[in-house]
Amino acid sequence: MLKYNDMMKKEFSGKSIIIAVPDHFGLPERFKDNLEALGFNVLVIPDTVKVKIGILNTIIHAYKKIFLGDKTFKNRKKAERKLERQILTLNNYNLKSYDYALVIRPDLFSSELISEVKKRANLISAYQWDGLDRFPLVYERIDSFDRFFVFDVNDLEKNTRLLPLTNFYFDDIKLRDKKFDVYFVGTYMRNRIDLLIKLARKFQDMKLKTSINLNINSKEKAKKFVNEPITIIEKPMLFKDNIINVSQSDIILDFANDIHYGISMRTFEAIGYGKKLITNNPLVKKYDFYNSNNIFVIEDDNIDGLESFISTPYVDLPKEIIEKYSFTNWLKYVLDIHPYLPINLQS
């Protein structure tokens, strides 16, 4: 098995990029690390900035709320302060112009900030990795970008400027020695719990070494899992820690999210790190990476054949497929840096 970080080339040495990424589970740092491994000079713009509006503005907010029925003043002031801090980050960095800019979830960033970033970058791209209709504010952002990508194939028909894009796997990660047979981490979603418990019990019966982790904030909900082979975690796992666990496992467990139509990061991590995948997302069968020896698709909660799948050896994928879904190729496609392997969505 290839160790992808050993393959990394500083092919973008001397190039610069601004990235604006949601601050979810250490994701900005994960992007920054992989970009720097490729040689980029990276400036990160956070989407979450802690700001205070001060005593005077707090008094004004209280007055407007009580006497004028206006409850928006505080949030508007916070948005202004947040923008000021973000632009200060831009202005304080040692570069005044950049080769590229990339914005993930542009609905989380103000149009004013995007405009400021665009002034400084030769090319600016965006990726909405949630459905457009789930966060409709994003429609107002599309025309601000040179290239705008969507994760859900059903969104492509909503604007002629939209381009297709899957997720990817970070390719600066060094594979580690195995610790688990099966690995999963996720948040509590009611529609996935029965299947998760069913699988966890099955793995236990098979005497597999598992690390199945569920983030639950409710003590009441957590009671259901007291006698199950599932670990309850109170805080979401950092993205980098999750990837390390993936790299130490033979099989990754994945559940589709009903709120959009696409393929999760876990699927591509399985591709990149040479892992088997168990998923209830039938969409994976339509992609060029699908191999029934490597991916077990659960339909209608039916797990017949699972034991046979687990005992079947993993089949190495063609090098081109592994490269296609890597962060490096993904980035080249997003920023239109030739040569790259185009990435399409299936329906």
C-alpha positions in Angstrom: 0.0 0.0 0.0 1.3 3.4 -1.0 2.0 6.0 1.7 0.6 9.0 0.1 2.5 11.6 2.1 5.7 10.1 0.7 4.4 10.8 -2.8 3.8 14.5 -2.1 5.6 16.9 -4.3 6.1 20.6 -3.6 4.7 21.2 -7.1 3.0 24.5 -6.0 6.1 25.9 -4.3 6.0 29.7 -4.6 2.2 29.7 -5.2 -0.2 31.4 -2.7 -3.8 30.7 -1.8 -6.5 32.2 0.5 -8.8 29.6 1.9 -12.1 30.3 3.8 -13.3 27.1 5.4 -16.0 26.3 8.1 -14.4 25.9 11.4 -15.8 22.4 11.9 -13.7 19.9 13.9 -10.4 21.4 12.9 -11.1 21.4 9.2 -9.3 24.7 8.4 -6.1 23.3 9.8 -6.5 20.1 7.9 -6.8 22.0 4.6 -3.9 24.2 5.5 -1.6 21.3 6.3 -2.3 19.5 3.0 -1.9 22.8 1.0 1.4 23.5 2.7 2.5 19.9 2.0 2.0 20.8 -1.7 4.1 23.9 -1.3 1.5 26.6 -1.1 1.8 29.8 1.0 -1.6 29.6 2.8 -3.8 32.3 4.5 -6.8 30.9 6.3 -9.9 33.0 6.9 -12.0 31.7 9.7 -15.8 31.6 9.5 -16.2 31.7 13.3 -14.8 34.8 15.0 -15.5 35.6 18.6 -16.5 39.3 18.9 -18.1 41.5 21.5 -20.3 44.5 20.7 -19.4 46.5 23.8 -21.5 48.1 26.6 -22.9 51.0 24.5 -24.1 48.7 21.7 -25.6 46.3 24.3 -27.6 49.2 25.7 -28.7 50.3 22.2 -29.7 46.7 21.4 -31.8 46.5 24.6 -33.5 49.8 23.8 -34.3 48.8 20.3 -35.6 45.4 21.4 -37.8 46.7 24.2 -39.2 49.9 22.8 -38.9 49.4 19.0 -39.4 45.7 18.7 -36.1 45.4 16.7 -34.2 42.3 17.8 -31.7 42.4 14.9 -29.3 45.1 16.1 -27.0 42.8 18.2 -26.6 40.3 15.4 -25.9 43.1 12.8 -23.3 44.6 15.0 -21.6 41.2 15.6 -21.6 40.6 11.8 -19.9 44.0 11.3 -17.2 43.2 13.9 -16.7 39.8 12.5 -16.2 41.2 9.0 -13.7 43.8 10.4 -11.7 41.0 12.1 -11.7 38.9 8.9 -10.5 41.8 6.7 -7.9 42.6 9.3 -6.6 39.1 8.9 -6.4 39.7 5.2 -4.6 43.0 5.6 -2.1 41.8 8.2 -0.8 38.9 6.1 2.6 39.4 4.4 1.1 39.1 0.9 -1.1 41.7 -0.9 -2.0 39.5 -3.9 -2.6 35.7 -4.2 -2.6 33.2 -7.1 -5.8 31.5 -5.9 -8.7 31.7 -3.4 -11.0 28.8 -2.3 -14.2 29.2 -0.3 -15.9 26.2 1.2 -19.6 26.8 2.1 -19.7 30.4 0.7 -23.1 30.9 2.4 -21.2 31.1 5.7 -19.1 34.1 4.5 -20.5 37.6 3.8 -20.6 38.9 0.3 -18.4 41.8 1.5 -15.7 39.5 2.6 -15.9 37.5 -0.6 -15.5 40.7 -2.5 -12.4 41.6 -0.5 -10.9 38.2 -1.1 -11.7 38.4 -4.8 -9.8 41.7 -5.2 -6.7 39.9 -3.9 -6.8 36.7 -5.9 -6.2 36.0 -9.6 -8.8 33.2 -9.5 -11.5 32.5 -6.9 -13.4 29.2 -6.7 -16.2 28.0 -4.3 -17.5 24.6 -3.3 -20.9 24.1 -1.7 -20.7 20.7 -0.1 -24.3 20.8 1.1 -27.4 21.1 -1.1 -28.1 24.6 -2.4 -31.7 24.6 -1.1 -30.6 23.7 2.4 -28.8 27.0 2.7 -30.5 29.2 0.1 -28.3 32.3 0.9 -25.7 30.6 -1.3 -27.6 31.5 -4.4 -26.6 35.1 -3.9 -23.0 34.2 -3.9 -22.7 32.2 -7.1 -21.9 35.0 -9.5 -19.1 36.3 -7.2 -16.9 33.3 -8.2 -14.9 32.4 -11.3 -15.7 28.7 -10.7 -18.5 27.4 -8.5 -18.9 23.7 -7.6 -21.7 21.7 -6.1 -21.9 18.4 -4.4 -25.4 17.4 -5.2 -26.0 16.4 -8.9 -29.6 17.7 -8.6 -28.3 21.2 -8.1 -26.5 21.4 -11.4 -29.7 22.3 -13.3 -30.4 25.3 -11.0 -27.7 27.6 -12.5 -25.8 27.2 -15.8 -22.6 28.3 -14.1 -22.5 25.4 -11.7 -19.9 22.7 -12.0 -19.9 19.1 -10.6 -17.6 18.0 -7.8 -17.4 15.1 -5.3 -15.6 15.1 -2.0 -12.0 13.8 -1.8 -9.5 12.4 0.6 -6.5 14.3 2.1 -3.4 12.8 0.5 -0.7 14.1 2.9 -1.7 11.4 5.5 0.8 8.7 6.3 -0.9 5.3 6.7 -0.4 3.7 10.2 -0.3 0.3 11.7 -3.7 -1.4 12.1 -5.6 -1.0 15.4 -9.2 -1.8 14.5 -11.1 -4.1 12.2 -14.1 -1.7 11.9 -14.2 2.0 12.6 -17.0 4.6 12.7 -17.5 8.0 14.2 -20.7 10.1 13.7 -23.3 12.2 15.3 -26.7 11.0 16.6 -29.3 10.8 13.8 -32.5 9.0 14.7 -32.9 7.3 11.3 -29.5 5.6 11.4 -29.5 4.3 15.0 -31.3 1.0 14.6 -29.0 0.0 11.7 -25.9 1.1 13.6 -26.9 -1.0 16.6 -27.6 -4.0 14.3 -24.2 -3.7 12.8 -22.3 -3.2 16.1 -23.9 -6.3 17.5 -23.1 -8.3 14.3 -19.4 -7.2 14.5 -19.4 -8.2 18.2 -20.8 -11.6 17.4 -18.0 -12.0 14.8 -15.5 -11.1 17.5 -14.1 -8.2 15.4 -12.1 -5.4 17.1 -14.2 -2.3 16.6 -14.1 1.4 17.4 -17.7 2.6 16.9 -18.1 6.1 18.3 -21.3 8.2 18.5 -21.5 11.8 19.5 -24.5 12.4 21.7 -25.2 15.5 23.8 -28.4 14.1 25.5 -27.9 11.9 28.5 -31.4 10.6 27.9 -30.6 9.4 24.4 -27.3 8.0 25.6 -29.1 5.6 27.9 -30.2 3.5 25.0 -26.6 2.6 24.3 -25.5 1.5 27.8 -25.4 -2.2 26.9 -24.4 -1.8 23.3 -20.9 -2.2 21.8 -20.9 1.5 20.9 -18.8 4.3 22.6 -20.6 7.5 23.4 -18.4 10.6 23.0 -19.5 14.0 24.4 -17.5 16.1 21.9 -17.1 15.8 18.2 -13.8 14.3 17.1 -11.2 16.5 15.4 -11.0 15.8 11.6 -7.3 14.9 11.8 -7.9 12.4 14.7 -10.7 10.8 12.7 -8.4 10.4 9.6 -5.7 8.8 11.8 -8.3 6.3 13.1 -9.5 5.6 9.5 -5.9 4.9 8.5 -5.6 2.4 11.4 -8.7 0.4 10.4 -9.5 -2.3 7.8 -13.1 -1.4 7.3 -14.9 2.0 7.5 -18.6 2.3 8.3 -20.6 5.0 6.6 -24.2 6.2 6.6 -25.9 8.3 4.0 -27.4 11.6 5.0 -31.0 12.0 3.8 -30.8 15.8 3.6 -28.7 15.7 0.4 -27.8 13.5 -2.5 -24.1 12.8 -2.6 -21.1 10.8 -1.4 -19.4 11.3 2.0 -15.8 12.0 2.8 -15.6 8.5 4.3 -16.1 6.9 0.9 -13.1 8.8 -0.5 -11.0 8.1 2.5 -11.6 4.4 2.0 -10.5 4.8 -1.6 -7.4 6.8 -0.8 -6.2 4.8 2.2 -7.1 1.3 0.8 -9.9 0.4 3.2 -13.1 -1.5 2.8 -16.4 0.4 3.1 -19.7 -0.6 4.5 -22.4 1.9 3.6 -26.1 2.3 3.1 -25.6 4.8 0.2 -26.5 3.0 -3.1 -25.2 5.9 -5.1 -21.6 4.5 -4.7 -22.5 1.7 -7.2 -22.7 4.2 -10.0 -19.1 5.5 -9.6 -15.9 4.3 -11.3 -14.3 3.3 -7.9 -17.0 0.8 -7.1 -15.9 -2.8 -6.5 -18.2 -5.2 -4.7 -15.1 -6.8 -3.0 -14.3 -3.4 -1.4 -17.7 -1.8 -0.9 -20.7 -3.5 0.8 -23.9 -1.6 0.1 -26.7 -2.2 2.7 -30.2 -1.8 1.1 -33.4 -1.9 3.2 -31.3 -2.6 6.3 -30.4 -6.1 4.8 -26.9 -7.2 5.9 -27.0 -10.7 4.3 -23.6 -11.5 2.9 -21.8 -9.2 5.3 -19.6 -12.0 6.7 -18.6 -13.1 3.3 -17.7 -9.6 2.3 -15.5 -9.1 5.4 -13.6 -12.3 4.8 -13.0 -11.4 1.1 -9.6 -9.8 0.4 -9.4 -6.1 -0.6 -8.9 -5.5 -4.3 -6.4 -2.7 -5.1 -7.9 0.0 -7.2 -6.2 1.4 -10.4 -3.7 4.1 -9.6 -5.6 6.5 -11.8 -8.8 6.1 -9.7 -6.8 6.7 -6.4 -5.2 9.8 -7.9 -8.5 11.1 -9.3 -10.1 11.4 -5.9 -7.0 12.7 -4.1 -7.0 16.3 -2.6 -4.2 17.2 -5.1 -6.2 16.3 -8.2 -9.4 17.7 -6.6 -7.6 21.0 -6.0 -6.2 21.2 -9.6 -9.7 20.6 -11.0 -11.3 23.2 -8.7 -8.6 25.8 -9.5 -8.4 24.8 -13.2 -4.7 23.9 -12.9 -3.8 21.6 -15.8 -3.3 18.7 -16.1 -6.0 17.2 -14.0 -8.5 14.3 -14.1 -12.0 15.7 -14.4 -14.4 14.8 -11.6 -18.1 14.2 -12.4 -21.2 13.5 -10.3 -23.5 10.5 -11.0 -27.2 10.3 -10.5 
